[in-house]
Amino acid sequence: MKRVLIICGTGIATSTVVAIKVREHLQEAGIEATVEQGKVMDLLHGDVNADLIVATTDVPSTVTVPVVRALPLLIGIGEEQVFAEIDKHLT
């Protein structure tokens, strides 16, 4: 099963909003994946155990996992493009 890591500055506020939307989308799309939340500090070592990162903040350049920018999921404009990019990485 694929693993999606939702990252924000503290791992609490905006990542929660994004995680809910991503979980709902994945369920509707029939994509099996676990969705977990974390903070950007968790990524500093560069070794990430995930197939995809969906981030509301900048991710360190040492991270080699694909990253999808999640700002549209917070503002509600461009959500479909973000979901399409998530789908591309997970299917």
Helices and strands as residue ranges (DSSP letters): E 2-8, H 13-29, E 33-39, G 40-43, E 52-55, E 67-69, H 71-75, H 79-90
